[in-house]
Amino acid sequence: MPELPEIEAYLHALRPRIVEATIEDVRVSSFSLLKTYDPPFEALVGQTVAGVHRIGKRVSIDCSDGLHCVIHLMVAGRFRWSDEPKPIPKRGGLMSMDFSTGSLLLTEAGTRRRASMSVLRDKDLDSIDPGGIEIADASRAEFAAAFQTNRHTLKRALTDARYLSGIGGAFADEILFRARLSPTQMNANLSDDEVGTLFEASQSILSEWTTLRITETGEGFPEKVTAFHPDMAVHGKFGEDCRVCGAPIQRIVAAGRETNYCPGCQTGGRILADRSLSRLLKDDWPRTIDEL
């Protein structure tokens, strides 16, 4: 799923291309994409784009007459840009928005359609905001209050969009690695120092990766937006040696979601139980790096 750094890279690429441009056509091939019907998506045609901004992990295309086209890419949604309007691909193509300056195509890999598009008026825009605070603008106290609203594991608390904005599974893994905290530790059990460390790690990871994603994009358009990157420390690195301590990176898989961590840096050498595999192996499940 594109997270805050990837969404910011999309916005960086979209601003010089569509701000002050006119929307000439909106073509929708998959009506399951639409989450609103009033105003209809056709109302966007003829509008001038006043700006673009991020709402959590959503992209909002803001029009001068107070309409907003809000797109959530979910897991597999991606944007493509072309200088000329092109037919929407039959495989994976969802929507094309044609501007006076070029065309923005929305695609989604796989067969499950989760991406969404909403057309909203100014007064309804807040209804689509999950409510999480922007970590870059938050104080340590505001972060602690939001992060510890409900009792959850650190991984789940970091990715709860109702309290913290823009973080998904990939960057939660990277944040916890930098903070040297276990993903399964409970948020209510952190010391004040650990909360401070987690706050600083969250700010620095999101800032650094936003800069990296934008730098990689340059004046072009993001082409390979993925949750995996060779510069990541733990996410997608299962089985590889930790760049800090040399221990093999481990993972937990539950409900189709993957958590990656370093047992040497984050769990004191313990191998965390995988809900499915550890139950299958029982006594053969390794509990420490040495047993592994």
N, C-alpha and C positions, 0 to 999 in steps of 0.2 A: 504494500500500500504506500503510495506517495505520502510522505510526512512533511512536516514544516519546511525543511531545507529544499525538498523537491518542489513543493508548491511555490516557494519563494523564487526558485529558478524559473518556473513557468511564468510567474508574474513579471519577472525581470525581462523575459523574452517577449511577453505580450504587450507590455507598455509601449515600446516604440512602434509596434506593428498595428495596434488597434485603437489606442487612445486618440480621440478626435476623428476617427474613421466612422463611416456610416455603415450600418448593418443593412445589406441589400437583400439578403434572403436567409431563411432558417429552414433547413431540410432535416426532418426527423424520420429515420427509417424504423426505429424501434420505439413504439409508443409506451412500452413499459418503462422507458427512461423518464417520462414525465410524471412529476409528483404534484403538480398543480394544474388547474385548468382555467382559473380566473386570476389574472389576465391570461389569455391564450398565448402560446409561444409566438404566434404570428404577429402579436402586438410589438414585438421587438423590431420588426422590419421597418426601416426608415428612421430608426433611432440613431442618435450620435453617441458614441462611447465617451463618457466623461472620465472614466478611470477603471482600474481593476484593483481588487484587494482580497485578502485572505480572511476567511471566517473559519477558524480551526483548521481543518484539512480540506476545506471547500474553496473554490475559486468563484469570486463574484465579479461579473462584468456589469459595471454600473453605467446606466444610460442617463442622458441629460434630462429626460422627462420624468425621472423618478422611478424608473423600472430597473430591476436587477435580475440578471440571469445567473443563478447560482448552481454550480456544477460540483457534485461530489464524485470523485473518481473511484472511491472505494478501493478494492484490492487490485483490480486488473485494468481499470480505466486509464487511458493515456490520450494526450493531445498530440496532433500532428499539424504542421503548418505547411501551406503551399501558397505560392504567389498567385495561382489561378484556381478557380473553383474546379473540383474534380468530382466524378461520381462517388457516392458513398460505397465503400467496399461491401459486397454481400456478406463476406465473412468478417464478423467483428465490428462492422461499421454501425454506429448508433445515430450520429448527428453531425451535420456540417453547418457552420455559421459563416456565411459569406459576407466579407466586408469590402469596402471600396479599395482596400489595400491588399487583400488576399483572403485566404479561406482557412478556417480552423476546423479540423476534423476531430471528432471524439470517437475513439475505438475502445473495445473491451475484449480482452483475450478470454478464451474458454467459452463454456456454454451457459454459465450462471450469470444472469444479468443483475448486477448490484449497483452499477453507476446510476446516478440520478441527476435530473435537471429540474429546477424550480424557477418559475418566473414570479417575482414578488414586487409589490409596491414598497415605497420607503417605510410605511407604517408597519409592514409585516416582516421586515427584514430580520428583526430580532428573534422572530419565532423559529428561525432555522439555526440559530447559534446555540451550540451545546452548552455554552456558559463557562468554559474553562478559562482561567486567567492566562495572560501572555507572560511566559516566564521571563522573557527579556526585560519586561517592564515592571516585574514584581519585586517586592522587597523579600528578604528572607522570612519575615514574619508572615507575609501574605502567602508565600509558597508553603510554609509549614501548615498554615491553617487550611489551605485548599488540599494539600497532599494528604493530610491526616483527617479529613472530614469523615470518612468511613474506614473501618478496620479492614485492610486488605494486605496482600503480599505487596512488596515493593514494585514488582513488575506490573501487577494489575493497577496499583494506585497511580503509577506514572502514566499509564495508557488510558485512564478514565477521562474522556473528553469533557465530562461535566465539571471537572475541577482544574485540569491542566490542559492547555491547548496545544495541539499540533504534534503530540508524541505518539508514535505507534510502536510496534514490537521491535523493530530494528534499532531505533535510537534509544529505546529503553534499555536494550542490552548493552549498548555502548556507554550510556550514562552510568549504569550500575557497575560496569567494569572499571570505569575511571574512578568511581567512588569507592571501589573495592568492597562492595556490599553484595550479599546473596540475593538473588531474585525472589527467593521464597521467604525471606525474612519479613516479619510483619511490620507495617509502617508505624504501628503504635509502640513498638519496642525500641525505636531509635533513640539514641542519646542526642542531646542538643548539638554536640560536635558532629555527629553523623548526619543530622538534618542539614547542618551548614555545609558539610562536604557534598551531600547529595544536591543541594541547591546550586552550589558552585559548579559541580559537574554537569548539571542540566543546562545551565546558562552557557558554559563553555562549549559543550558538545554541539548544541544547536547553533550557536554562533559560528563555530569553526566549519561545520558541515554546510551551513548556508553559504558561507563565503566560498567554500570549495565547489559546491554545485554551481553557483553563479559564475565562478571563474572558469570552470570547465565548459559552461555554455557559451561564454563570451558574447559575441554579437549574433551567434546562431540561435537555433531553437533546440531545446532538449530532445534528444533522439533516443537515448537508452536510459530511461528512468526505471530503476530497479531497486529493490530493497537490499541488494548485495553490491558491495564495492570492495575492490582489492585493498583499500586503505582502512577498512574496518578492522577493529581489534578482535572482536569475538563473533559478531553476527555473521552467520553463514560460514563460519570457520571450523565447524565440527571436525574433530580429529587432527587438526593442525596444532602445531606447538604455539603456546602463548608467547607473544613477542616480549613479555616482561620476565616471566619465570620459567618458561619452557614446558610447563605442564600441558597435556593435550586438552584442547577446548572440548567441553561437553555440551550436551543439549538435553532439554526436556521437551517432549512432544505431547500435547494434550489438546483434544478437540481440534486437531488440524493446525494448531498454532505451535510455533517453535520458540523456545527460549534457549539462548546460547550464553555460556558463562565459562570462566576459568576457575577450576577448583583450587588451584594454587593461590590465586590472588583474591578470590571472593568468598570461599567457603571453608578456609582453613584446611584444605586437602580432602574434604568430604565430597563424595559423588552423590548428587541429589537424586532421589528416586524418580523414575519415570513411571507415570501412573499405569501404563500398559506393560512395558517391557520388564520393569522391576517386579511386577506381580507374576509375570510369566516365569522369570528366572529364579525368583524367590531367594534361596540361600546362595545361589550362584551370582547374584547381583553384586558387583564390586561396590564397596562402601567408601573406599579411600583411593587416592592416587596409586599407592603401593599395590593394592589389590588389583587395580585396573591393569 
